[in-house]
Amino acid sequence: MSHPHSSSTTTMDAADMRMVFFNAANTPLFSTQWTPTTTGQYAGTCIFLIILSVVYRASFAVKHLLEKRWSEQAYRRRYVVVADKMPEAERVRTSDDSKLAVLSANGVEENVRMVHAPVHAVQPWRFSVDLPRALLVTVMVGVGYLLMLAVMTLNVGYFLSVLAGTFVGELAVGRYIQVLSEHH
């Protein structure tokens, strides 16, 4: 429709926009330059959306596995030096009972004790953990928004491609994703 005040621009009112699914092979995706003109290009675009959806689901699995690894590393870092305490090895050497031997989880020669409490508290900021986490979540959000934009075209093929990719991705890597009560 032509806007009454400007003859060179074409605008569309909210009443003119139909919110229904349609089936057209020439629906632009993300920009006007990405407009399939043949059935093969349309199929290629749908295959791209399937792969992008699989990557999106796989990124959740990667994030879960990385979080698990980072948590285990934090658990292993939980050693504390015991101040003003004689090392176990020294106590064994100075003991009157020559048959007494103590082997700790860290060995006899260590002047540390391992803290066995599980890691539930928020861990301190670490460059080696928080930067990759932030980058991964940024990629995940970007891919999620691209998939959302594809669905918002209301093209049935694009919509079904995103659903198919989600199905395939969940089938392939869903077992690696554990939903924790702290992470909604």
N, C-alpha and C positions, 0 to 999 in steps of 0.2 A: 504494500500500500504506500502511496505517496503521502508524505507529511505535508499538511496544508501550507506551512510557512517556507518550505524548501522543496523546490521541484527536482533537485538533483540527488537527494538522498531517499533511500527506501527504508522505512522503519516498520516495525511490527508491534502492535499493541498486545497486551496480555490476552485479550479476547481472541486474537488471531492465532495464538499459539495453541496447537492441539497437543494434549498430553496423552497420546496413544502410541502404542508400538506400531511400527511399520516395517515393511520389508523392501528395502531398496539397496541395490548393489553399489550405488554411487554416493553413499553417505560419507562425508568427510570425517576423519578421525584425527583429533588434536589440532589440525590446521587445514586450511584449504588446499595446501600442497599435497596433503595425504588424502586424496580423494580417489578411491578406486574407480577405474573406468571400464574394466573388463571383469568378467566372472572370476578369472584367475587371480586378479589383484584383490578382489573382494575375499576370495578364499585365503589368500596369503595374509590379508589383514586379520581375518578370523583366527588363523593359525598363530599369528603373532600374539593376539590377545590370549589364546590358550596358554602359550609359553609364558607370557607375562604373569598370568594368574598362577601358574605352577611356581614360578620364581617367587611370587609373593608368599605363597604358602611355605615354600622351602625356607624363606628368610625367617619365618617364625621358628622353624625347627633349628636353624643355625643360631638364632638368638638364644633359644632355650639351652642348647648345648654349650654355647659360650658362657652363659650365666652359670650353668652348673660347673664348668671348668673354673671360672673365676671364684666361685664360692669354695670349691675344693682347694684352690690355691690360697685363699684367705684362711681357710682352716689350717692348712699346713704352715702358714706364717705365724700362727698363734703360739710361738714359743716365747717364754719370758725368762730373763736371766734372774736368778734368785740372788739378791744382794745379801752379803754377810752370811752366806750359808756355805758350808763346806761341801765341795763336790762329792758325789757318790763314790767316785774312784778313790778319792783321798780318805773318805771314811772307811772304805774297805781296807785300805793299806794300814790305817792306824788302829784298826779294830783288834781287840784282844782275842777274839774268836777267829782263828785262822781259817776255819771252814766256812765262814760267812762270805757270800758273794752276792752282789747286787747288780743286776743288769736292768737298766731302765729302757724305756722305749727309744731313747736317744743314744743308747750305748753307755758304757761305763765312764768314758772319758769326758762326757759333756757336763758343763756347768749350767745347764738349762733344765727347765721342766716344761713338759707339754701341757697346755691347757686343753682339757678334753671337752669343754663346753661347746655345744654346737654354735655355729655362726648364725645368729638371728638378727643381731643389731645391724644398723646401717654401717657399712664399711667405710673407712676413710676414703677420700677422693684419691684416686690413683690414675695418673696419666695413661698407663698401660692398659687400664680397664675402661675408664670412663670415655676416653676419646674414641676407641673402636665401637663402644656401645652407642655413643651419640651418632657416629657416622652410619652405623647399621640401622638405627631407628629412623634417621633422616631418609635413608634409601627406602626403607619399608613404607614410610608415610608417602613419599613421592610416588612409589609404584601403586600404592593404594589409591591415591588421588587420580592417577592416570586411568586406573581401572574404573573408578567412579565416573570419570568423564566419558569413558567409552560407553558405560551403561546409560548415562544421561542423554546420549544421542537418541535413545529409544529405538535403536535399530535392533530388531529381533536377533539377527545373526550375531551382532556384537554382544548382546546380552547373554545369549546362549553360549557363546564362546567363553565368556568370563566364568559362567557357571561350570562349563565343562572343564576348564583349566583349574578351577577351585576343587572340583571333584577329583581330578587326576592328581593334583598336588597333595590333597589330603590323603588320598589312597597311597601315594608314594612315601610321604614323610610324616603323616599324621601321628604315627606311633612315637615319634621323637618329640612331639609337642605335648608337654604336660601343663595343664591349667592348674596353677597354684592359687590358693585363696588370697595371697597378697597381690597377685597380678590379675587384674580383671580384663 
